[in-house]
Amino acid sequence: MAHGWEGAVLKLMRGKDYAFTVTGAEQVTDRYRRVHLTDGGLLRAVPPHPTMWVRLWFARDGKPHQRAYTLVDPDPATGTFSLEFALHDGVASDWARTAVPGDTIEATVQGTGFHHPEPAPERLLVVGDPASLPGVNSLLDAFPDTPATIWFETPHVTDRVLPLRLDADRHDLRLVERIDNGGHLLKQVRAELPAVLGDPEKAYAWAATDAATTRALATYLRREAGLPRRRVHALGYWRADA
Ligand SMILES: Cc1cc2nc3c(=O)[nH]c(=O)nc-3n(C[C@H](O)[C@H](O)[C@H](O)COP(=O)(O)OP(=O)(O)OC[C@H]3O[C@@H](n4cnc5c(N)ncnc54)[C@H](O)[C@@H]3O)c2cc1C
């Protein structure tokens, strides 16, 4: 597929192209689907890191559309990984709903990365939602001994049973209904975070929900909660309609 100007720009910025092939799919809930794939050589060329994501190219009406998705359990030895899709309207969700073995999807790797916070965090403060669940799980896997408080926004009732990789001894999960376009989540984090924060220099916050809420969370974490900029990773994962 020709990727149009976005692809040309990524190529100039050294993006790399791969073709992934679907080997199977599972419906996890009515609104969440896991698709298994082979990697087209990706994981040998680019060793995986926590929260690693790729830019996938979907075609609609003869035009390319680029969407970011996170690798789930990337395994360089077998050249396989999965992708998990929070389902809603959209070209990526539509592709995932009907993906069957043998389907292929093109990808560009550009922009992903992970800097292990130094010194190692005493506590993780994680804010996510179904779109960032793969990122949240990969982050928790990357810190197998670190306590974490996780605020997980649930737009739909079945999101409450999504497979968070929790360890009851270390992880404290707060499920938060999506109300007021993320305003309720922000309120709850502001109300509850100070009690679990500890030394802001030794905490590490990772937030990825809709863009506007994530921006507000980042501002709160840095300006009010007092976490240094380098101890906050905040990236909007999707845009809510106005
Ligand atoms: C680094 C990164 C990693 C990501 N990893 C994942 C991942 O592993 N799994 C995943 O599901 N998503 C992930 N996302 C989010 C995903 O890229 C966006 O949700 C994307 O917009 C989906 O594309 P679409 O074509 O399905 O919908 P779009 O065409 O972008 O949007 C169609 C409609 O759906 C709404 N919409 C879009 N996303 C959501 C959402 N998450 N919840 C509710 N409504 C939505 C829009 O407001 C719009 O009305 C990631 C984003 C980033 C930046």
The ligand as an ORCA input file, in Angstrom:
! r2SCAN-3c Opt
* xyz 0 1
  C       1.334      4.829     21.479
  C      -0.097      4.340     21.309
  C      -0.409      3.005     21.485
  C      -1.731      2.563     21.355
  N      -2.015      1.235     21.564
  C      -3.300      0.808     21.462
  C      -3.625     -0.573     21.675
  O      -2.752     -1.428     21.886
  N      -4.939     -0.938     21.614
  C      -5.942     -0.033     21.339
  O      -7.118     -0.403     21.305
  N      -5.651      1.263     21.110
  C      -4.369      1.702     21.150
  N      -4.073      3.007     20.910
  C      -5.177      3.915     20.578
  C      -5.582      3.830     19.101
  O      -4.473      4.157     18.276
  C      -6.729      4.862     18.869
  O      -7.840      4.529     19.657
  C      -7.144      4.967     17.413
  O      -7.831      6.178     17.265
  C      -8.063      3.837     16.957
  O      -8.296      3.993     15.575
  P      -9.702      3.677     14.883
  O      -9.439      3.717     13.409
  O     -10.282      2.398     15.435
  O     -10.648      4.869     15.304
  P     -10.606      6.396     14.798
  O     -10.896      6.442     13.335
  O      -9.342      7.031     15.237
  O     -11.816      7.045     15.600
  C     -13.165      6.724     15.259
  C     -14.077      7.134     16.406
  O     -13.780      6.350     17.557
  C     -13.435      7.198     18.661
  N     -12.312      6.520     19.365
  C     -11.039      6.341     18.927
  N     -10.334      5.642     19.841
  C     -11.175      5.380     20.869
  C     -11.039      4.683     22.098
  N      -9.889      4.094     22.469
  N     -12.127      4.589     22.900
  C     -13.313      5.147     22.552
  N     -13.518      5.831     21.390
  C     -12.461      5.940     20.563
  C     -13.026      8.546     18.057
  O     -13.288      9.607     18.956
  C     -13.925      8.599     16.825
  O     -15.210      9.034     17.184
  C      -2.758      3.473     21.017
  C      -2.426      4.822     20.798
  C      -1.114      5.257     20.956
  C      -0.788      6.714     20.736
*
